[in-house]
Amino acid sequence: MKSNNQRDVRWVEGIRGITALLIVTGHVFGALDERLSSPARSEHSLPSFFQLPIIRLVISGRASLSIFFLLTGFVNSLSFLKQVRAANQHAALPSLAKSSLRRIGRMVLPAGAATLVSWVLCHLGAYRLAKRGEVAWFRDISPTPKSSLTAAIWDLLYNLWTTWAKASNEYDKVQWNLFFLLKASMIVYTILLMTTFVTPRGRKVYLIVYYIYGWMGNDVLISMNVSAGMFIVELFYDQADTKPTTVSPGFCKGLPILVLVSGMIIAGYPEKNAEWCLWSNYLKVLGAKIFVPGAELSRTWGSVGTSLMLLGTLYLPSLQASLSHPFLVWMGKVSFSIFLIHSFLVRSVFCWMLYGYSVPVETLDQDGTVHFGRLPPANGINLLIICCIFFPLLYFIGQLWTVHVESRCTELAQWLEDRLIGQDTQVIIPK
């Protein structure tokens, strides 16, 4: 019999791969049709296909982002908790120290490379169509080139710094969350260090308290997601004496499915006009009662829903097997690359496909007022063809980025780690 410590966790990569794709679809389709952020086209109309519960996860970027934070808590604590549960703290502590240092380099260096590419594209004029098109979000995330090379270089250095100092990057605005992902990782490592010698039961109690702290303090993005992800790891190892296909005591066979489906519905809570549909209005009323005043309900329900989704998946071996398909695992391997490159590819390649190659003409009124023409995006069958070309191209470039850029960044991070740490990493634990 296999113990759970030896169980296949490739399904986590599958989740990561699907999540990265959903972030891209959320950005693209959500920007092309802003009405999708509501649960229906209007107050008295029926939902469109992408506005339906569960299906709307395709355009629900906030739920997808919550999954990344959940997996930060899950993945970063998986190996460490396995070692401390085996009373192998001597090996766990050096591994934790190296992981915390390695995490910085493996996030900062690839993100910096993506910013550099976006900076070059910006000053080559690759974002001109995105700035002149009708899609407001594409315009908002497309920077304007600087007037001189000196100003451009200083602006690049400034944005490389502010990505991690102020959660802001003019050349790649979707990188704002990397600051919080890195912070979440450091919180995970801190909690693991604090609870190295704590029993699994005591660690669970601590994580429950930390989750309540995040709930009451409206720290949805980090505290609630990280603690939920780490708590699910504890449940994962609690199955050590059960067969992989056996449902844990207390869970009937249908309950994990119910938890999963409920989580998918809850996670799709709309960003706007929740009162337009019965299901979302119910969540709006309930959220006003159970969450702190001022809570952003779409982000909070997204966190609760995705936690339920991961919890349900934990007790569904057949779903785990499906998520472990080699293609989904590959998507997970390139997920960070897809996240980093999709923004500048959407603003350049996708917009070239969407609008064509000509920039609309600026016109002057008699009083000197400048009017910028707006290009309408493609729609219908043309948009479908564009997407069928763009998304495979995105993943092809993502694979190249993983092999030739991210791998070099990993090697550089490993080299820096070796120089900083040296060879003596022995840990002496006093009795």
Secondary structure as UniProt FT lines:
FT   HELIX           4..6
FT   HELIX           10..32
FT   HELIX           34..37
FT   TURN            43..44
FT   HELIX           49..51
FT   TURN            53..54
FT   HELIX           55..59
FT   HELIX           61..85
FT   TURN            86..87
FT   HELIX           89..123
FT   TURN            124..127
FT   HELIX           128..132
FT   HELIX           136..140
FT   HELIX           149..165
FT   TURN            170..171
FT   HELIX           173..175
FT   HELIX           176..194
FT   TURN            195..197
FT   HELIX           200..216
FT   TURN            217..218
FT   HELIX           220..224
FT   HELIX           225..238
FT   TURN            239..241
FT   TURN            244..245
FT   TURN            249..250
FT   HELIX           254..267
FT   HELIX           274..276
FT   HELIX           278..290
FT   TURN            293..294
FT   HELIX           297..314
FT   HELIX           317..323
FT   HELIX           326..333
FT   HELIX           335..345
FT   HELIX           346..350
FT   HELIX           351..355
FT   STRAND          362..364
FT   TURN            366..367
FT   STRAND          370..372
FT   HELIX           380..401
FT   HELIX           402..406
FT   HELIX           407..421
//
